[in-house]
Amino acid sequence: MTTMQAISQDRPGGPEVLNLVHIDRPAPTLGEILVRVHAAGVNPTDWKTRARGQFAVGTLPPFVLGYDVSGVVEEVGPGVTIFAPGDEVFGMPRFPHPAGCYAEFVAAPARHFAPKPPNIDHITAAALPMAGLTAWQALVDTADLTSSQRVLIHAAAGGVGHLAVQIAKARGAHVIGTATTAKHEILRTLGADELVDYQHTDFASKLHDIDVVLDTLGGENTLRSLTTMRRGGTLVSLLPADPHFPADQASALGIRAHRMLVEPDLTGMQAIAQLVTDQQLSPIIDTTYPLADARAAHQHGETNRTLGKIVLTISN
């Protein structure tokens, strides 16, 4: 087989620019593996890239979207020692450079993947890498969240948020989340200790003595979050290019403030896999779509009404 099916776009625009095409199948080069894709997660960065017709690093169409992937190693390139053909893997390869995971095959550096936990299927695994790594790198690597600390997670029912709730709980933290009331019950089952409906309650006037804030929203939300925090706390924003990031205000309050961009990370993926194996972390799957229905997946994602993750399935 020298070709494969993939979802490609040749111009910026709405979901209608996504087309099922046949393109050349990639081949693994030095240090890479070729993965036969079984499922690919859909993330907000995908539809934002589609709409502007350009990756953040400048790559222009035509291109194939997608970063979250779970599948089976088909081939290994020269120098690869950690995987062999037949191994089940999952990962977030190449971000923020194009990875092309909306496809039947993906070739990428071997250490951008980790062994898939045996107790979950490929759909569940494909929902984890980008959102899970983002939450892990923000809470653990950046904020060094520890037991008994109070952590505020904004948009706690979102793709990153609902995994951050579970990771924070696994760290022994007291977890506070913002979400609509309709999503409170499921967030409690994931480990949230306190919940605030941001539509009806001003979180900034209600909360205090927060040690760590995970801010997924930016803008005014970041500034108001500072008022809930204790001196010496850590705020992590997931909007690395936010021009209104209140760095000076945070410094004046004795708060460490960071803007973070997630990175491919074997150690982080292994940590996430261990939490899954230990049944301390499980993504919520909002909806699945076959690869050919990527347009519908994007339309659904852009409603901002999802609970958890959207995943594309690939028949292999």
Summary of the structure (lengths in Angstrom):
residues: 316
radius of gyration: 19.4
end to end distance: 12.9
largest distance: 60.6
contacts: 1135
relative contact order: 0.16
helix: 30%
strand: 28%
